[in-house]
C-alpha cells in the first residue's frame, strides 16, 4: 500500500510539470500566462487537498517555486526547454524535502514497531475455568464489578496510548500519506513518549516475611463476608493499581497484543478503616495444579512470579477461596489487633479480550494480612515484625 501512495505522488508530480509546460506554451499569447498559471496553481493545490492526501504545504511551496520559475523564464526570454527544466526543479525540490522527512518518520515508526511488537497471549494467559455455576453473582459482587469496570474505563480514558499503538500497527498507509513531511496534521501520530509508560519500580512488602501466613496446621474461624466500603475501596484500589489499565496496550485478538505491560503495583494500598496492610500476596489459580500463594519480597509483580517461591493456602485462604468461587467478593476473619482478608480478582470486560472466559470469572485473589494502625494502637511501628 505504501508503494501505491508513492505512485500516486509521482502522478501528481508529473501532472504538475505537464501543467507547467502548458503554461509555458500559452505565454506566447499576451495576457494569458498569469491567468492560466494561477488557475493551474490553484488546481495543483486543490487536488491534493480534495483527495485527502496532502495538506497544502508541499503544493503551496511548489506553486511558489513554479511562480519564480515562470518569472525567470519570462524575464530571460529563453526557450520552452529551459522553463521545463526550471519547473522540474521547482517540483522536485519541495517533494524531495518532504520525502526525506517522510522516510525519517517511517524509520522511527519501524523502530517503534520493533520495540512494541505484536505478542501472543495464548501461552502466557491460560483461559480461566468457569466459576461454579450456582446462578448469577450476588448483587453486591455484580455491583462492584460494574464499579470496577467504570474505574478502569475512567483510568484509561485520559490516555491515547492504546490508540497510538493501534495506529502504529494498523494504519501504516495513513501514517505515510499523513506524514508531517507533507504538511499533514489531521491524525494522531505515535511517539516514543506516548507509547512508553513510566517505569514502575518494585514496591517492597510493607512488613517482612514474619507477617506472612503459615501454611497449614492451624484452624481458622469461618470466613465472614465484608459488607463495608472502606476495606473494599482498599481492595479495589489494589486491583486497579495492579492491573494498570494504561498498560494493557492495544488488543486486536489474543494472538496480537501490542504494548502490554505485565501487571504490577506502583505503591502499597493506603490504610482504611483504621487497618493497614502488612502483607499482600497474590493467590494464583491458573498456572498451578492447585491454588498457591506467591511469597515475594515485593508487592506482586507478574514479571517476577515465574521464579517466586510458593506456599499452599492456609485454612482461612482455602475456606475463603471456596466462597469466592461461589460468587462472594471479599471475606475476612479477625483477631485482636489483626485481620486476614481474601479479595477476589475477577474478569471484567476490559480483561476478557486477553484472558478469555466470561465476565465474573475468578482470575485470582489477593491475600491480605492487616493490623490496626499505629495511631489506633497508640504504639510506634516496629518494622522487624514485633511489637
C-alpha positions as CSV (number, residue, x, y, z in Angstrom):
1,X,0.0,0.0,0.0
2,X,2.9,2.4,0.6
3,X,4.0,1.9,-2.9
4,X,0.6,2.8,-4.2
5,X,0.9,6.1,-2.3
6,X,4.3,6.7,-3.8
7,X,3.0,6.1,-7.3
8,X,0.1,8.5,-6.7
9,X,2.6,11.1,-5.5
10,X,4.6,10.6,-8.7
11,X,1.5,11.0,-10.8
12,X,0.8,14.3,-9.1
13,X,4.5,15.4,-9.7
14,X,4.3,14.5,-13.5
15,X,0.9,16.3,-13.7
16,X,2.4,19.4,-12.2
17,X,5.1,19.5,-14.9
18,X,2.7,18.9,-17.7
19,X,0.7,21.9,-16.4
20,X,3.8,23.9,-16.2
21,X,4.6,23.1,-19.9
22,X,1.1,24.1,-21.0
23,X,1.6,27.4,-19.2
24,X,4.8,28.0,-21.0
25,X,3.2,27.4,-24.3
26,X,0.4,29.8,-23.5
27,X,2.8,32.5,-22.7
28,X,3.1,33.4,-26.4
29,X,-0.3,34.9,-26.2
30,X,-0.3,38.2,-24.3
31,X,-2.4,38.4,-21.1
32,X,-2.8,34.6,-20.7
33,X,0.3,33.4,-18.8
34,X,-0.6,34.8,-15.4
35,X,-4.3,33.8,-15.6
36,X,-3.6,30.2,-16.8
37,X,-0.7,29.7,-14.4
38,X,-2.9,30.9,-11.4
39,X,-5.7,28.6,-12.4
40,X,-3.3,25.6,-12.7
41,X,-1.7,26.5,-9.4
42,X,-5.0,26.6,-7.6
43,X,-5.9,23.3,-9.1
44,X,-2.5,21.9,-8.1
45,X,-3.1,22.9,-4.5
46,X,-6.8,21.9,-4.5
47,X,-6.3,18.4,-6.0
48,X,-4.2,17.1,-3.1
49,X,-6.4,18.7,-0.5
50,X,-9.7,17.4,-2.0
51,X,-8.2,14.0,-2.4
52,X,-7.4,13.9,1.3
53,X,-3.7,13.0,0.6
54,X,-1.7,16.1,1.4
55,X,-2.4,19.4,3.2
56,X,-1.4,22.5,1.1
57,X,2.1,22.9,2.5
58,X,4.0,20.9,-0.2
59,X,1.7,22.0,-3.1
60,X,1.9,25.7,-2.0
61,X,5.7,25.6,-1.9
62,X,5.7,24.0,-5.3
63,X,3.3,26.7,-6.6
64,X,5.6,29.5,-5.3
65,X,8.7,27.9,-6.8
66,X,6.9,27.5,-10.1
67,X,5.9,31.1,-10.0
68,X,9.6,32.0,-9.6
69,X,10.4,29.7,-12.5
70,X,7.9,31.4,-14.7
71,X,9.2,34.8,-13.8
72,X,12.8,33.8,-14.6
73,X,11.8,32.1,-17.9
74,X,9.8,35.1,-18.9
75,X,12.5,37.6,-17.9
76,X,15.2,35.6,-19.6
77,X,13.3,35.1,-22.9
78,X,14.7,31.5,-23.0
79,X,13.1,28.5,-24.8
80,X,10.5,26.2,-23.5
81,X,13.1,23.5,-22.6
82,X,14.6,26.0,-20.1
83,X,11.2,26.5,-18.5
84,X,10.5,22.8,-18.3
85,X,13.9,22.3,-16.6
86,X,13.1,25.0,-14.1
87,X,9.6,23.6,-13.5
88,X,11.0,20.1,-12.9
89,X,13.4,21.5,-10.3
90,X,10.6,23.6,-8.7
91,X,8.5,20.4,-8.4
92,X,11.3,18.1,-7.2
93,X,12.6,20.4,-4.5
94,X,9.5,20.5,-2.2
95,X,8.6,16.9,-2.8
96,X,12.2,15.8,-2.3
97,X,12.5,17.6,1.1
98,X,9.1,16.2,2.1
99,X,10.1,12.6,1.2
100,X,13.2,13.0,3.3
101,X,11.1,13.9,6.3
102,X,8.7,11.1,5.5
103,X,11.4,8.4,5.3
104,X,12.8,9.6,8.6
105,X,9.4,9.3,10.2
106,X,8.8,5.9,8.7
107,X,12.2,4.7,10.0
108,X,11.1,5.9,13.5
109,X,7.8,4.0,13.2
110,X,9.6,0.9,12.2
111,X,11.8,1.1,15.3
112,X,8.7,1.6,17.5
113,X,7.1,-1.5,15.9
114,X,10.1,-3.5,16.9
115,X,10.1,-2.1,20.4
116,X,6.3,-2.7,20.8
117,X,5.6,-5.7,18.6
118,X,2.5,-7.8,18.4
119,X,2.7,-10.6,21.1
120,X,0.5,-13.7,21.6
121,X,-1.3,-14.0,25.0
122,X,-2.4,-17.6,24.3
123,X,0.5,-19.2,26.1
124,X,1.1,-16.5,28.7
125,X,-2.5,-16.4,29.9
126,X,-4.4,-19.7,30.1
127,X,-8.1,-19.3,29.9
128,X,-9.8,-19.3,33.3
129,X,-12.0,-22.2,34.2
130,X,-15.6,-21.0,34.8
131,X,-16.8,-20.4,38.3
132,X,-19.1,-22.9,40.0
133,X,-22.4,-22.3,38.2
134,X,-24.9,-21.7,41.0
135,X,-26.8,-18.9,39.4
136,X,-25.9,-15.2,38.9
137,X,-23.3,-13.4,41.0
138,X,-24.6,-11.9,44.3
139,X,-25.9,-8.3,43.7
140,X,-23.1,-6.8,45.8
141,X,-20.4,-8.6,43.7
142,X,-22.1,-7.7,40.4
143,X,-22.3,-4.0,41.5
144,X,-18.7,-4.0,42.5
145,X,-17.7,-5.5,39.1
146,X,-19.7,-2.7,37.4
147,X,-17.9,-0.1,39.6
148,X,-14.5,-1.7,38.7
149,X,-15.3,-1.5,35.0
150,X,-16.2,2.1,35.3
151,X,-12.9,2.9,37.2
152,X,-10.8,1.0,34.7
153,X,-12.5,2.9,31.8
154,X,-12.0,6.2,33.6
155,X,-8.4,5.4,34.4
156,X,-7.6,4.7,30.7
157,X,-9.9,7.4,29.3
158,X,-7.3,10.2,29.5
159,X,-4.6,8.2,27.7
160,X,-4.2,7.8,24.0
161,X,-1.6,5.0,24.3
162,X,-3.8,2.2,23.0
163,X,-4.9,4.3,20.0
164,X,-1.3,5.2,19.2
165,X,-0.4,1.6,19.2
166,X,-3.4,0.7,17.0
167,X,-2.4,3.4,14.5
168,X,1.3,2.3,14.6
169,X,0.4,-1.3,13.6
170,X,-2.9,-1.0,11.7
171,X,-2.6,2.4,9.9
172,X,0.7,2.2,8.0
173,X,-0.7,3.8,4.8
174,X,-2.3,6.7,6.7
175,X,0.9,7.3,8.6
176,X,2.7,7.6,5.3
177,X,0.2,9.9,3.4
178,X,-0.4,11.9,6.6
179,X,3.2,12.4,7.4
180,X,4.3,15.7,8.7
181,X,6.7,15.9,5.8
182,X,3.7,16.6,3.6
183,X,2.4,19.2,6.0
184,X,-0.4,17.0,7.3
185,X,-1.7,17.3,10.8
186,X,-5.0,15.5,10.7
187,X,-4.3,12.4,12.7
188,X,-2.7,11.3,16.0
189,X,0.9,10.2,15.4
190,X,2.6,7.5,17.6
191,X,5.6,8.8,19.5
192,X,8.2,7.4,21.9
193,X,6.8,9.5,24.8
194,X,3.2,8.5,24.1
195,X,3.9,4.7,23.9
196,X,6.4,4.5,26.8
197,X,5.0,4.1,30.3
198,X,6.8,5.5,33.3
199,X,8.9,2.7,34.8
200,X,7.3,1.2,37.9
201,X,10.0,0.3,40.5
202,X,9.4,-2.8,42.7
203,X,7.5,-1.9,45.8
204,X,8.7,-3.7,49.0
205,X,6.2,-5.6,51.1
206,X,5.0,-3.2,53.9
207,X,6.3,-5.7,56.5
208,X,8.9,-8.6,56.4
209,X,8.1,-12.3,56.0
210,X,7.4,-12.6,59.7
211,X,3.9,-11.4,58.9
212,X,3.3,-14.0,56.2
213,X,0.6,-16.6,57.0
214,X,1.6,-20.1,58.0
215,X,0.7,-22.8,55.5
216,X,-1.5,-25.5,57.0
217,X,-1.6,-26.9,60.5
218,X,-3.8,-24.3,62.3
219,X,-7.6,-23.9,62.2
220,X,-9.3,-20.7,61.3
221,X,-12.7,-19.3,62.1
222,X,-15.3,-19.4,59.4
223,X,-14.7,-16.5,56.9
224,X,-17.2,-13.7,57.0
225,X,-18.4,-11.5,54.1
226,X,-17.2,-7.9,54.3
227,X,-20.1,-5.6,53.6
228,X,-18.5,-2.2,54.4
229,X,-17.0,0.2,51.9
230,X,-13.6,1.1,53.5
231,X,-11.7,-2.1,53.0
232,X,-13.5,-2.8,49.8
233,X,-12.2,0.5,48.5
234,X,-8.7,-0.6,49.6
235,X,-9.1,-3.9,47.7
236,X,-10.5,-2.1,44.6
237,X,-7.5,0.3,44.7
238,X,-5.2,-2.7,44.8
239,X,-6.8,-4.3,41.8
240,X,-6.7,-1.1,39.7
241,X,-3.1,-0.3,40.6
242,X,-2.0,-3.9,40.0
243,X,-3.9,-4.2,36.7
244,X,-2.8,-0.7,35.4
245,X,-5.3,-0.3,32.5
246,X,-2.9,2.0,30.7
247,X,-0.5,-0.9,30.5
248,X,-3.0,-3.1,28.6
249,X,-1.8,-1.6,25.3
250,X,-3.7,-2.3,22.0
251,X,-5.7,-5.5,21.8
252,X,-6.5,-6.9,18.4
253,X,-7.0,-10.5,19.4
254,X,-5.3,-13.0,21.8
255,X,-2.5,-13.5,19.3
256,X,-2.0,-9.9,18.5
257,X,-1.5,-7.6,21.6
258,X,0.9,-4.7,21.4
259,X,2.5,-2.8,24.2
260,X,1.2,-5.0,27.1
261,X,2.9,-4.3,30.4
262,X,2.9,-7.1,33.0
263,X,0.6,-6.3,35.9
264,X,2.4,-4.8,38.9
265,X,1.9,-2.5,41.9
266,X,3.2,1.1,42.0
267,X,2.6,1.6,45.7
268,X,1.2,-0.1,48.8
269,X,-2.6,0.4,49.5
270,X,-3.3,3.2,51.9
271,X,-4.8,2.3,55.4
272,X,-8.6,2.1,55.5
273,X,-11.0,2.0,58.5
274,X,-8.0,2.0,60.9
275,X,-6.5,-1.0,59.2
276,X,-3.1,-1.0,57.4
277,X,-1.7,-3.7,55.1
278,X,1.3,-5.6,56.4
279,X,1.4,-8.3,53.8
280,X,-0.2,-8.6,50.4
281,X,0.2,-11.8,48.4
282,X,-1.2,-13.0,45.1
283,X,-3.1,-16.3,45.1
284,X,-2.6,-17.9,41.7
285,X,-5.3,-20.2,40.2
286,X,-4.4,-20.6,36.6
287,X,-0.7,-21.8,36.3
288,X,-0.6,-24.5,39.0
289,X,-2.5,-27.7,39.6
290,X,-3.7,-26.5,43.0
291,X,-4.1,-22.9,44.1
292,X,-0.9,-21.4,45.6
293,X,0.2,-18.1,47.2
294,X,3.3,-16.4,45.9
295,X,5.7,-15.5,48.7
296,X,7.6,-12.4,47.5
297,X,9.8,-9.6,48.9
298,X,7.9,-7.1,46.8
299,X,4.2,-6.5,46.3
300,X,3.2,-8.9,43.4
301,X,4.7,-8.2,40.0
302,X,3.7,-10.6,37.2
303,X,7.2,-10.4,35.7
304,X,8.8,-11.8,38.9
305,X,6.3,-14.5,39.8
306,X,7.8,-17.2,37.5
307,X,10.8,-17.6,39.9
308,X,9.0,-16.7,43.1
309,X,8.6,-19.4,45.8
310,X,5.0,-20.5,46.6
311,X,3.2,-22.0,49.5
312,X,0.0,-23.9,49.8
313,X,-3.1,-22.0,51.1
314,X,-3.7,-21.8,54.8
315,X,-7.1,-22.9,56.2
316,X,-8.5,-19.4,56.1
317,X,-7.5,-18.8,52.5
318,X,-8.7,-22.3,51.4
319,X,-12.1,-21.8,53.0
320,X,-12.5,-18.2,51.8
321,X,-11.4,-19.2,48.2
322,X,-14.3,-21.7,48.0
323,X,-16.7,-18.9,48.9
324,X,-15.1,-16.7,46.2
325,X,-15.6,-19.4,43.7
326,X,-19.3,-19.3,44.5
327,X,-19.6,-15.6,43.9
328,X,-18.6,-13.8,47.1
329,X,-16.1,-10.9,46.7
330,X,-14.3,-10.1,49.9
331,X,-14.0,-12.3,53.0
332,X,-12.3,-11.8,56.3
333,X,-11.5,-13.2,59.7
334,X,-10.5,-11.0,62.7
335,X,-8.3,-11.5,65.7
336,X,-7.3,-8.9,68.4
337,X,-5.4,-6.2,66.6
338,X,-5.2,-8.1,63.3
339,X,-7.2,-9.3,60.4
340,X,-6.9,-11.7,57.5
341,X,-8.7,-10.9,54.3
342,X,-9.1,-12.5,50.9
343,X,-10.4,-10.5,48.0
344,X,-11.3,-11.8,44.5
345,X,-9.7,-10.7,41.3
346,X,-12.5,-11.2,38.7
347,X,-12.6,-10.8,35.0
348,X,-14.3,-7.6,33.8
349,X,-15.0,-6.6,30.2
350,X,-11.6,-4.9,29.9
351,X,-9.9,-8.3,30.9
352,X,-11.9,-10.7,28.7
353,X,-10.1,-9.9,25.5
354,X,-6.7,-11.3,26.7
355,X,-7.9,-13.6,29.4
356,X,-10.9,-15.1,27.6
357,X,-13.7,-16.7,29.6
358,X,-16.7,-14.8,30.9
359,X,-17.4,-11.7,32.9
360,X,-17.1,-12.6,36.6
361,X,-14.6,-15.5,36.1
362,X,-12.2,-15.8,39.1
363,X,-8.7,-15.0,37.8
364,X,-7.0,-15.0,41.2
365,X,-7.2,-13.3,44.6
366,X,-5.2,-11.0,46.9
367,X,-4.5,-12.4,50.4
368,X,-4.1,-9.6,52.9
369,X,-2.6,-9.5,56.4
370,X,-3.9,-6.3,58.1
371,X,-3.0,-4.8,61.5
372,X,-4.6,-1.9,63.4
373,X,-2.9,1.3,62.5
374,X,-0.3,2.6,65.0
375,X,-2.4,5.6,65.8
376,X,-5.3,3.3,66.8
377,X,-3.0,1.1,69.0
378,X,-1.1,4.1,70.4
379,X,2.4,2.5,69.8
380,X,5.2,3.2,67.5
381,X,5.7,0.9,64.5
382,X,8.4,-1.7,64.6
383,X,9.4,-2.9,61.0
384,X,11.0,-6.0,62.4
385,X,7.7,-7.7,62.7
386,X,7.4,-7.5,66.5
387,X,5.6,-5.2,68.9
